[in-house]
């Protein structure tokens, strides 16, 4: 029953894109058009690459919290 709901949602998203003439946003990993099934990514592969980056610490959300004892604070991000 849950799968039917997912398919309905995807169908609505695709129909909305067709009606408004919007192109699918590009995949944030490889730049190909995103697929409704794996939105905002183009494939499960790119979604897994993104997840790996989050889990590996490549992506992180900055905070003002002080690290607990034993934790090493991450180096400051100098790319901004």
N, CA, C and O atoms as a CHARMM CRD file, in Angstrom:
* protein
*
  320
    1    1 UNK  N      0.81900  -1.19400   0.00000 PROA 1      0.00000
    2    1 UNK  CA     0.00000   0.00000   0.00000 PROA 1      0.00000
    3    1 UNK  C      0.86300   1.25800   0.00000 PROA 1      0.00000
    4    1 UNK  O      0.52900   2.22800  -0.68100 PROA 1      0.00000
    5    2 UNK  N      1.97400   1.26500   0.75400 PROA 2      0.00000
    6    2 UNK  CA     2.86000   2.41700   0.78100 PROA 2      0.00000
    7    2 UNK  C      3.50400   2.67500  -0.56600 PROA 2      0.00000
    8    2 UNK  O      3.72200   3.83000  -0.93500 PROA 2      0.00000
    9    3 UNK  N      3.81000   1.62700  -1.30400 PROA 3      0.00000
   10    3 UNK  CA     4.43600   1.78000  -2.61800 PROA 3      0.00000
   11    3 UNK  C      3.51300   2.50900  -3.57800 PROA 3      0.00000
   12    3 UNK  O      3.97200   3.32000  -4.38200 PROA 3      0.00000
   13    4 UNK  N      2.21700   2.23100  -3.50400 PROA 4      0.00000
   14    4 UNK  CA     1.25400   2.90500  -4.37500 PROA 4      0.00000
   15    4 UNK  C      1.29100   4.40000  -4.10500 PROA 4      0.00000
   16    4 UNK  O      1.24000   5.20300  -5.03700 PROA 4      0.00000
   17    5 UNK  N      1.38100   4.77700  -2.83800 PROA 5      0.00000
   18    5 UNK  CA     1.44700   6.19600  -2.47000 PROA 5      0.00000
   19    5 UNK  C      2.68100   6.85200  -3.09000 PROA 5      0.00000
   20    5 UNK  O      2.58700   7.95500  -3.62800 PROA 5      0.00000
   21    6 UNK  N      3.84100   6.18300  -3.02000 PROA 6      0.00000
   22    6 UNK  CA     5.06700   6.73400  -3.58100 PROA 6      0.00000
   23    6 UNK  C      4.93600   6.92800  -5.08500 PROA 6      0.00000
   24    6 UNK  O      5.34800   7.95700  -5.62000 PROA 6      0.00000
   25    7 UNK  N      4.36600   5.94500  -5.76200 PROA 7      0.00000
   26    7 UNK  CA     4.20700   6.06300  -7.20900 PROA 7      0.00000
   27    7 UNK  C      3.26900   7.21300  -7.54900 PROA 7      0.00000
   28    7 UNK  O      3.51800   7.95300  -8.50000 PROA 7      0.00000
   29    8 UNK  N      2.20400   7.36900  -6.78800 PROA 8      0.00000
   30    8 UNK  CA     1.27400   8.46600  -7.03500 PROA 8      0.00000
   31    8 UNK  C      1.96600   9.81800  -6.87100 PROA 8      0.00000
   32    8 UNK  O      1.76000  10.72400  -7.67900 PROA 8      0.00000
   33    9 UNK  N      2.77300   9.95400  -5.84500 PROA 9      0.00000
   34    9 UNK  CA     3.49100  11.20500  -5.59300 PROA 9      0.00000
   35    9 UNK  C      4.44900  11.49300  -6.74300 PROA 9      0.00000
   36    9 UNK  O      4.52100  12.62400  -7.22300 PROA 9      0.00000
   37   10 UNK  N      5.17500  10.49000  -7.17900 PROA 10     0.00000
   38   10 UNK  CA     6.11400  10.67600  -8.29200 PROA 10     0.00000
   39   10 UNK  C      5.37900  11.05500  -9.56500 PROA 10     0.00000
   40   10 UNK  O      5.82700  11.92300 -10.31400 PROA 10     0.00000
   41   11 UNK  N      4.25700  10.40600  -9.80600 PROA 11     0.00000
   42   11 UNK  CA     3.47500  10.73600 -10.99900 PROA 11     0.00000
   43   11 UNK  C      3.02500  12.19500 -10.95600 PROA 11     0.00000
   44   11 UNK  O      3.07600  12.89200 -11.96900 PROA 11     0.00000
   45   12 UNK  N      2.58600  12.65500  -9.78900 PROA 12     0.00000
   46   12 UNK  CA     2.15400  14.05000  -9.64900 PROA 12     0.00000
   47   12 UNK  C      3.31600  15.00800  -9.88400 PROA 12     0.00000
   48   12 UNK  O      3.14800  16.04400 -10.52900 PROA 12     0.00000
   49   13 UNK  N      4.49700  14.66700  -9.36400 PROA 13     0.00000
   50   13 UNK  CA     5.66300  15.52600  -9.56000 PROA 13     0.00000
   51   13 UNK  C      6.02100  15.62000 -11.03600 PROA 13     0.00000
   52   13 UNK  O      6.28600  16.70900 -11.54600 PROA 13     0.00000
   53   14 UNK  N      6.03100  14.48500 -11.72200 PROA 14     0.00000
   54   14 UNK  CA     6.35700  14.49100 -13.14900 PROA 14     0.00000
   55   14 UNK  C      5.32100  15.27500 -13.94100 PROA 14     0.00000
   56   14 UNK  O      5.67300  16.02600 -14.85000 PROA 14     0.00000
   57   15 UNK  N      4.04400  15.10700 -13.60300 PROA 15     0.00000
   58   15 UNK  CA     2.98000  15.80800 -14.30800 PROA 15     0.00000
   59   15 UNK  C      3.10300  17.31600 -14.08000 PROA 15     0.00000
   60   15 UNK  O      2.91800  18.10400 -15.00700 PROA 15     0.00000
   61   16 UNK  N      3.41400  17.71100 -12.85400 PROA 16     0.00000
   62   16 UNK  CA     3.57200  19.13500 -12.54600 PROA 16     0.00000
   63   16 UNK  C      4.72100  19.72300 -13.36000 PROA 16     0.00000
   64   16 UNK  O      4.61100  20.84100 -13.86200 PROA 16     0.00000
   65   17 UNK  N      5.81600  18.98700 -13.49600 PROA 17     0.00000
   66   17 UNK  CA     6.94300  19.46600 -14.29000 PROA 17     0.00000
   67   17 UNK  C      6.54000  19.63300 -15.74900 PROA 17     0.00000
   68   17 UNK  O      6.91400  20.61600 -16.38900 PROA 17     0.00000
   69   18 UNK  N      5.77800  18.68000 -16.27700 PROA 18     0.00000
   70   18 UNK  CA     5.33800  18.75100 -17.66900 PROA 18     0.00000
   71   18 UNK  C      4.39100  19.93400 -17.88200 PROA 18     0.00000
   72   18 UNK  O      4.50400  20.64300 -18.88200 PROA 18     0.00000
   73   19 UNK  N      3.46200  20.14800 -16.95600 PROA 19     0.00000
   74   19 UNK  CA     2.46900  21.21600 -17.10000 PROA 19     0.00000
   75   19 UNK  C      3.10300  22.60100 -16.99500 PROA 19     0.00000
   76   19 UNK  O      2.69700  23.52100 -17.70600 PROA 19     0.00000
   77   20 UNK  N      4.08000  22.75700 -16.12800 PROA 20     0.00000
   78   20 UNK  CA     4.69900  24.06900 -15.94700 PROA 20     0.00000
   79   20 UNK  C      5.84700  24.30500 -16.91700 PROA 20     0.00000
   80   20 UNK  O      6.34900  25.42300 -17.03600 PROA 20     0.00000
   81   21 UNK  N      6.25600  23.26300 -17.60000 PROA 21     0.00000
   82   21 UNK  CA     7.36200  23.39200 -18.53600 PROA 21     0.00000
   83   21 UNK  C      8.71600  23.46100 -17.85800 PROA 21     0.00000
   84   21 UNK  O      9.72100  23.76800 -18.49900 PROA 21     0.00000
   85   22 UNK  N      8.74700  23.17600 -16.56000 PROA 22     0.00000
   86   22 UNK  CA    10.01900  23.19500 -15.83700 PROA 22     0.00000
   87   22 UNK  C     10.85000  21.98300 -16.22300 PROA 22     0.00000
   88   22 UNK  O     10.32700  20.88800 -16.42800 PROA 22     0.00000
   89   23 UNK  N     12.12600  22.19700 -16.31700 PROA 23     0.00000
   90   23 UNK  CA    13.03400  21.07500 -16.50700 PROA 23     0.00000
   91   23 UNK  C     13.41600  20.57100 -15.12800 PROA 23     0.00000
   92   23 UNK  O     13.42400  21.32500 -14.15400 PROA 23     0.00000
   93   24 UNK  N     13.73100  19.29100 -15.05800 PROA 24     0.00000
   94   24 UNK  CA    14.16800  18.72700 -13.78800 PROA 24     0.00000
   95   24 UNK  C     15.46900  19.40300 -13.37200 PROA 24     0.00000
   96   24 UNK  O     16.33800  19.66500 -14.20500 PROA 24     0.00000
   97   25 UNK  N     15.59500  19.67900 -12.09600 PROA 25     0.00000
   98   25 UNK  CA    16.82400  20.28200 -11.58300 PROA 25     0.00000
   99   25 UNK  C     17.97600  19.30900 -11.80400 PROA 25     0.00000
  100   25 UNK  O     17.77500  18.09500 -11.76200 PROA 25     0.00000
  101   26 UNK  N     19.17100  19.82300 -12.03700 PROA 26     0.00000
  102   26 UNK  CA    20.29300  18.91900 -12.24900 PROA 26     0.00000
  103   26 UNK  C     20.68100  18.19000 -10.96700 PROA 26     0.00000
  104   26 UNK  O     20.51500  18.70600  -9.86100 PROA 26     0.00000
  105   27 UNK  N     21.19400  16.99600 -11.14000 PROA 27     0.00000
  106   27 UNK  CA    21.69400  16.20100 -10.02200 PROA 27     0.00000
  107   27 UNK  C     22.85400  16.96500  -9.37800 PROA 27     0.00000
  108   27 UNK  O     23.75300  17.41300 -10.08800 PROA 27     0.00000
  109   28 UNK  N     22.85600  17.12400  -8.05100 PROA 28     0.00000
  110   28 UNK  CA    23.93000  17.87700  -7.40600 PROA 28     0.00000
  111   28 UNK  C     25.28100  17.16100  -7.44300 PROA 28     0.00000
  112   28 UNK  O     26.30800  17.77300  -7.15100 PROA 28     0.00000
  113   29 UNK  N     25.29500  15.88300  -7.79400 PROA 29     0.00000
  114   29 UNK  CA    26.54600  15.13500  -7.83900 PROA 29     0.00000
  115   29 UNK  C     27.17700  15.17200  -9.22600 PROA 29     0.00000
  116   29 UNK  O     28.35500  15.50500  -9.36300 PROA 29     0.00000
  117   30 UNK  N     26.39200  14.83000 -10.26900 PROA 30     0.00000
  118   30 UNK  CA    26.97900  14.70400 -11.60700 PROA 30     0.00000
  119   30 UNK  C     26.45200  15.71300 -12.62000 PROA 30     0.00000
  120   30 UNK  O     27.02900  15.85900 -13.69800 PROA 30     0.00000
  121   31 UNK  N     25.35800  16.41800 -12.29300 PROA 31     0.00000
  122   31 UNK  CA    24.82800  17.42800 -13.19200 PROA 31     0.00000
  123   31 UNK  C     23.80600  16.94500 -14.20600 PROA 31     0.00000
  124   31 UNK  O     23.23900  17.75600 -14.93800 PROA 31     0.00000
  125   32 UNK  N     23.55500  15.63400 -14.26600 PROA 32     0.00000
  126   32 UNK  CA    22.52800  15.12000 -15.17500 PROA 32     0.00000
  127   32 UNK  C     21.15300  15.52600 -14.64900 PROA 32     0.00000
  128   32 UNK  O     21.03000  15.86100 -13.47100 PROA 32     0.00000
  129   33 UNK  N     20.10900  15.50500 -15.49400 PROA 33     0.00000
  130   33 UNK  CA    18.75800  15.82100 -15.00300 PROA 33     0.00000
  131   33 UNK  C     18.33900  14.83600 -13.90700 PROA 33     0.00000
  132   33 UNK  O     18.61400  13.64000 -14.00800 PROA 33     0.00000
  133   34 UNK  N     17.68400  15.33200 -12.87600 PROA 34     0.00000
  134   34 UNK  CA    17.25200  14.45800 -11.78700 PROA 34     0.00000
  135   34 UNK  C     16.09400  13.58600 -12.24300 PROA 34     0.00000
  136   34 UNK  O     15.35900  13.93200 -13.16800 PROA 34     0.00000
  137   35 UNK  N     15.95000  12.45500 -11.58000 PROA 35     0.00000
  138   35 UNK  CA    14.86900  11.51900 -11.87200 PROA 35     0.00000
  139   35 UNK  C     13.86700  11.58700 -10.72900 PROA 35     0.00000
  140   35 UNK  O     14.25300  11.72800  -9.56800 PROA 35     0.00000
  141   36 UNK  N     12.58400  11.48800 -11.05100 PROA 36     0.00000
  142   36 UNK  CA    11.54600  11.57800 -10.01900 PROA 36     0.00000
  143   36 UNK  C     11.74700  10.51500  -8.94500 PROA 36     0.00000
  144   36 UNK  O     11.50700  10.77400  -7.76600 PROA 36     0.00000
  145   37 UNK  N     12.18200   9.33400  -9.33800 PROA 37     0.00000
  146   37 UNK  CA    12.33700   8.22700  -8.38500 PROA 37     0.00000
  147   37 UNK  C     13.41600   8.52000  -7.34100 PROA 37     0.00000
  148   37 UNK  O     13.29600   8.08600  -6.19500 PROA 37     0.00000
  149   38 UNK  N     14.45200   9.24000  -7.71500 PROA 38     0.00000
  150   38 UNK  CA    15.58000   9.48000  -6.80800 PROA 38     0.00000
  151   38 UNK  C     15.83300  10.96400  -6.57300 PROA 38     0.00000
  152   38 UNK  O     16.92100  11.34500  -6.13900 PROA 38     0.00000
  153   39 UNK  N     14.84800  11.79800  -6.85300 PROA 39     0.00000
  154   39 UNK  CA    14.97100  13.24800  -6.74900 PROA 39     0.00000
  155   39 UNK  C     15.58900  13.65500  -5.42500 PROA 39     0.00000
  156   39 UNK  O     15.15400  13.11800  -4.40700 PROA 39     0.00000
  157   40 UNK  N     16.53300  14.52700  -5.34300 PROA 40     0.00000
  158   40 UNK  CA    17.03300  15.42000  -6.37800 PROA 40     0.00000
  159   40 UNK  C     18.18000  14.82900  -7.19200 PROA 40     0.00000
  160   40 UNK  O     18.82400  15.54500  -7.96000 PROA 40     0.00000
  161   41 UNK  N     18.44100  13.55200  -7.03600 PROA 41     0.00000
  162   41 UNK  CA    19.54900  12.91400  -7.74600 PROA 41     0.00000
  163   41 UNK  C     19.06100  12.25600  -9.03000 PROA 41     0.00000
  164   41 UNK  O     17.86000  12.06700  -9.22500 PROA 41     0.00000
  165   42 UNK  N     20.00700  11.90800  -9.90700 PROA 42     0.00000
  166   42 UNK  CA    19.64200  11.26400 -11.17000 PROA 42     0.00000
  167   42 UNK  C     19.54400   9.75600 -11.01400 PROA 42     0.00000
  168   42 UNK  O     18.91300   9.09100 -11.83500 PROA 42     0.00000
  169   43 UNK  N     20.15600   9.20700  -9.97400 PROA 43     0.00000
  170   43 UNK  CA    20.19900   7.75600  -9.80000 PROA 43     0.00000
  171   43 UNK  C     20.45900   7.41300  -8.34000 PROA 43     0.00000
  172   43 UNK  O     20.82300   8.26700  -7.53200 PROA 43     0.00000
  173   44 UNK  N     20.26300   6.14400  -8.03000 PROA 44     0.00000
  174   44 UNK  CA    20.57500   5.65800  -6.68500 PROA 44     0.00000
  175   44 UNK  C     22.07300   5.78800  -6.42700 PROA 44     0.00000
  176   44 UNK  O     22.49100   6.06200  -5.30200 PROA 44     0.00000
  177   45 UNK  N     22.87400   5.59300  -7.46200 PROA 45     0.00000
  178   45 UNK  CA    24.32600   5.70900  -7.32300 PROA 45     0.00000
  179   45 UNK  C     24.71000   7.09700  -6.80400 PROA 45     0.00000
  180   45 UNK  O     25.47800   7.21100  -5.84900 PROA 45     0.00000
  181   46 UNK  N     24.18200   8.14400  -7.42500 PROA 46     0.00000
  182   46 UNK  CA    24.51200   9.50400  -6.98700 PROA 46     0.00000
  183   46 UNK  C     23.95700   9.78300  -5.58800 PROA 46     0.00000
  184   46 UNK  O     24.59300  10.48300  -4.80100 PROA 46     0.00000
  185   47 UNK  N     22.78500   9.24500  -5.27500 PROA 47     0.00000
  186   47 UNK  CA    22.22700   9.41300  -3.92900 PROA 47     0.00000
  187   47 UNK  C     23.14800   8.76400  -2.89500 PROA 47     0.00000
  188   47 UNK  O     23.35700   9.31600  -1.81500 PROA 47     0.00000
  189   48 UNK  N     23.69400   7.59900  -3.22300 PROA 48     0.00000
  190   48 UNK  CA    24.59800   6.91000  -2.30100 PROA 48     0.00000
  191   48 UNK  C     25.93200   7.64300  -2.16300 PROA 48     0.00000
  192   48 UNK  O     26.51700   7.65900  -1.08000 PROA 48     0.00000
  193   49 UNK  N     26.41200   8.24300  -3.23900 PROA 49     0.00000
  194   49 UNK  CA    27.63500   9.04800  -3.15600 PROA 49     0.00000
  195   49 UNK  C     27.41600  10.20400  -2.18900 PROA 49     0.00000
  196   49 UNK  O     28.27000  10.48300  -1.34600 PROA 49     0.00000
  197   50 UNK  N     26.27100  10.88000  -2.30800 PROA 50     0.00000
  198   50 UNK  CA    25.94900  11.99800  -1.42500 PROA 50     0.00000
  199   50 UNK  C     25.85600  11.53700   0.03100 PROA 50     0.00000
  200   50 UNK  O     26.38800  12.19200   0.92700 PROA 50     0.00000
  201   51 UNK  N     25.18300  10.41300   0.26300 PROA 51     0.00000
  202   51 UNK  CA    25.06700   9.87200   1.61600 PROA 51     0.00000
  203   51 UNK  C     26.44700   9.56500   2.18400 PROA 51     0.00000
  204   51 UNK  O     26.72400   9.86400   3.34600 PROA 51     0.00000
  205   52 UNK  N     27.30900   8.97000   1.37100 PROA 52     0.00000
  206   52 UNK  CA    28.66800   8.66600   1.81400 PROA 52     0.00000
  207   52 UNK  C     29.44100   9.91600   2.19900 PROA 52     0.00000
  208   52 UNK  O     30.23500   9.89800   3.13900 PROA 52     0.00000
  209   53 UNK  N     29.20900  10.99900   1.47300 PROA 53     0.00000
  210   53 UNK  CA    29.87900  12.26300   1.80300 PROA 53     0.00000
  211   53 UNK  C     29.40700  12.79600   3.14800 PROA 53     0.00000
  212   53 UNK  O     30.21000  13.30500   3.93000 PROA 53     0.00000
  213   54 UNK  N     28.10200  12.68200   3.42400 PROA 54     0.00000
  214   54 UNK  CA    27.58600  13.11400   4.72600 PROA 54     0.00000
  215   54 UNK  C     28.15800  12.23700   5.83700 PROA 54     0.00000
  216   54 UNK  O     28.62700  12.74500   6.85500 PROA 54     0.00000
  217   55 UNK  N     28.11600  10.91800   5.63800 PROA 55     0.00000
  218   55 UNK  CA    28.57600  10.00100   6.68000 PROA 55     0.00000
  219   55 UNK  C     30.08400  10.08300   6.89400 PROA 55     0.00000
  220   55 UNK  O     30.56800   9.86000   8.00300 PROA 55     0.00000
  221   56 UNK  N     30.82300  10.40000   5.83800 PROA 56     0.00000
  222   56 UNK  CA    32.27400  10.50200   5.93200 PROA 56     0.00000
  223   56 UNK  C     32.77000  11.83700   6.46600 PROA 56     0.00000
  224   56 UNK  O     33.96400  11.99800   6.71800 PROA 56     0.00000
  225   57 UNK  N     31.86900  12.79400   6.63900 PROA 57     0.00000
  226   57 UNK  CA    32.25100  14.08700   7.18900 PROA 57     0.00000
  227   57 UNK  C     32.65300  15.11600   6.15000 PROA 57     0.00000
  228   57 UNK  O     33.07000  16.21700   6.50700 PROA 57     0.00000
  229   58 UNK  N     32.53400  14.77700   4.85700 PROA 58     0.00000
  230   58 UNK  CA    32.84600  15.75800   3.81900 PROA 58     0.00000
  231   58 UNK  C     31.89900  16.94000   3.92800 PROA 58     0.00000
  232   58 UNK  O     32.31500  18.09200   3.80700 PROA 58     0.00000
  233   59 UNK  N     30.63000  16.65200   4.15600 PROA 59     0.00000
  234   59 UNK  CA    29.63200  17.69700   4.39100 PROA 59     0.00000
  235   59 UNK  C     29.40600  17.76500   5.89100 PROA 59     0.00000
  236   59 UNK  O     29.37000  16.73500   6.56500 PROA 59     0.00000
  237   60 UNK  N     29.25800  18.94900   6.40700 PROA 60     0.00000
  238   60 UNK  CA    28.88600  19.08200   7.81600 PROA 60     0.00000
  239   60 UNK  C     28.20300  20.42100   8.02300 PROA 60     0.00000
  240   60 UNK  O     28.39200  21.36700   7.25900 PROA 60     0.00000
  241   61 UNK  N     27.41600  20.47200   9.06100 PROA 61     0.00000
  242   61 UNK  CA    26.69400  21.68400   9.41600 PROA 61     0.00000
  243   61 UNK  C     27.45900  22.33600  10.55600 PROA 61     0.00000
  244   61 UNK  O     27.70500  21.71300  11.58900 PROA 61     0.00000
  245   62 UNK  N     27.83100  23.58600  10.36400 PROA 62     0.00000
  246   62 UNK  CA    28.59000  24.28600  11.39700 PROA 62     0.00000
  247   62 UNK  C     27.71700  24.55300  12.61800 PROA 62     0.00000
  248   62 UNK  O     26.50500  24.74500  12.51000 PROA 62     0.00000
  249   63 UNK  N     28.36000  24.55800  13.77100 PROA 63     0.00000
  250   63 UNK  CA    27.66300  24.81200  15.02000 PROA 63     0.00000
  251   63 UNK  C     28.58900  25.58700  15.95500 PROA 63     0.00000
  252   63 UNK  O     29.80700  25.59400  15.77700 PROA 63     0.00000
  253   64 UNK  N     28.00400  26.22400  16.93300 PROA 64     0.00000
  254   64 UNK  CA    28.78100  26.94300  17.93700 PROA 64     0.00000
  255   64 UNK  C     29.01300  26.08800  19.18200 PROA 64     0.00000
  256   64 UNK  O     29.61300  26.55600  20.15000 PROA 64     0.00000
  257   65 UNK  N     28.54400  24.84200  19.16400 PROA 65     0.00000
  258   65 UNK  CA    28.69400  23.96500  20.31900 PROA 65     0.00000
  259   65 UNK  C     30.16400  23.61900  20.53600 PROA 65     0.00000
  260   65 UNK  O     30.92700  23.45400  19.58500 PROA 65     0.00000
  261   66 UNK  N     30.53900  23.51300  21.80000 PROA 66     0.00000
  262   66 UNK  CA    31.89700  23.12800  22.16400 PROA 66     0.00000
  263   66 UNK  C     31.98200  21.60400  22.09900 PROA 66     0.00000
  264   66 UNK  O     31.10400  20.92000  22.62400 PROA 66     0.00000
  265   67 UNK  N     33.03600  21.05300  21.45700 PROA 67     0.00000
  266   67 UNK  CA    33.16100  19.59500  21.38100 PROA 67     0.00000
  267   67 UNK  C     33.29300  18.98500  22.76900 PROA 67     0.00000
  268   67 UNK  O     33.86400  19.59400  23.67300 PROA 67     0.00000
  269   68 UNK  N     32.76100  17.77900  22.92900 PROA 68     0.00000
  270   68 UNK  CA    32.88600  17.06800  24.19700 PROA 68     0.00000
  271   68 UNK  C     34.33000  16.62300  24.36300 PROA 68     0.00000
  272   68 UNK  O     35.08800  16.58200  23.39300 PROA 68     0.00000
  273   69 UNK  N     34.71700  16.28500  25.60500 PROA 69     0.00000
  274   69 UNK  CA    36.08200  15.82300  25.87000 PROA 69     0.00000
  275   69 UNK  C     36.41500  14.64000  24.97400 PROA 69     0.00000
  276   69 UNK  O     35.59700  13.74300  24.77400 PROA 69     0.00000
  277   70 UNK  N     37.62400  14.65300  24.44300 PROA 70     0.00000
  278   70 UNK  CA    38.06700  13.55100  23.59600 PROA 70     0.00000
  279   70 UNK  C     37.77000  13.75600  22.12400 PROA 70     0.00000
  280   70 UNK  O     38.30700  13.03700  21.28100 PROA 70     0.00000
  281   71 UNK  N     36.93100  14.71600  21.79900 PROA 71     0.00000
  282   71 UNK  CA    36.62000  14.98000  20.39500 PROA 71     0.00000
  283   71 UNK  C     37.54800  16.07400  19.87900 PROA 71     0.00000
  284   71 UNK  O     37.82800  17.05000  20.57600 PROA 71     0.00000
  285   72 UNK  N     38.00400  15.90000  18.68800 PROA 72     0.00000
  286   72 UNK  CA    38.83300  16.91200  18.04700 PROA 72     0.00000
  287   72 UNK  C     37.94400  17.79500  17.19700 PROA 72     0.00000
  288   72 UNK  O     37.20900  17.29200  16.34700 PROA 72     0.00000
  289   73 UNK  N     37.99400  19.09400  17.40400 PROA 73     0.00000
  290   73 UNK  CA    37.15800  19.95900  16.57400 PROA 73     0.00000
  291   73 UNK  C     37.63700  19.91700  15.12300 PROA 73     0.00000
  292   73 UNK  O     38.83800  19.83200  14.86800 PROA 73     0.00000
  293   74 UNK  N     36.70600  19.97600  14.17800 PROA 74     0.00000
  294   74 UNK  CA    37.11000  19.96600  12.77000 PROA 74     0.00000
  295   74 UNK  C     37.82400  21.26500  12.41600 PROA 74     0.00000
  296   74 UNK  O     37.56300  22.30500  13.02100 PROA 74     0.00000
  297   75 UNK  N     38.72300  21.20700  11.43800 PROA 75     0.00000
  298   75 UNK  CA    39.40100  22.43900  11.04100 PROA 75     0.00000
  299   75 UNK  C     38.40700  23.40800  10.42500 PROA 75     0.00000
  300   75 UNK  O     37.40300  22.98100   9.85500 PROA 75     0.00000
  301   76 UNK  N     38.67100  24.71000  10.53100 PROA 76     0.00000
  302   76 UNK  CA    37.73600  25.68200   9.94500 PROA 76     0.00000
  303   76 UNK  C     37.69600  25.53200   8.42600 PROA 76     0.00000
  304   76 UNK  O     38.70200  25.21400   7.79100 PROA 76     0.00000
  305   77 UNK  N     36.53100  25.76300   7.86500 PROA 77     0.00000
  306   77 UNK  CA    36.34000  25.67500   6.42200 PROA 77     0.00000
  307   77 UNK  C     36.79300  26.98800   5.80300 PROA 77     0.00000
  308   77 UNK  O     36.20000  28.03500   6.06500 PROA 77     0.00000
  309   78 UNK  N     37.81700  26.94400   5.00200 PROA 78     0.00000
  310   78 UNK  CA    38.39500  28.15500   4.40700 PROA 78     0.00000
  311   78 UNK  C     37.93200  28.36800   2.96700 PROA 78     0.00000
  312   78 UNK  O     38.48000  29.21700   2.26400 PROA 78     0.00000
  313   79 UNK  N     36.91800  27.60200   2.51700 PROA 79     0.00000
  314   79 UNK  CA    36.48000  27.69700   1.12300 PROA 79     0.00000
  315   79 UNK  C     35.45900  28.78900   0.90300 PROA 79     0.00000
  316   79 UNK  O     35.04000  28.99500  -0.23600 PROA 79     0.00000
  317   80 UNK  N     35.04400  29.49000   1.92100 PROA 80     0.00000
  318   80 UNK  CA    34.00300  30.51400   1.76700 PROA 80     0.00000
  319   80 UNK  C     34.57100  31.83800   1.45200 PROA 80     0.00000
  320   80 UNK  O     33.82900  32.80600   1.29200 PROA 80     0.00000
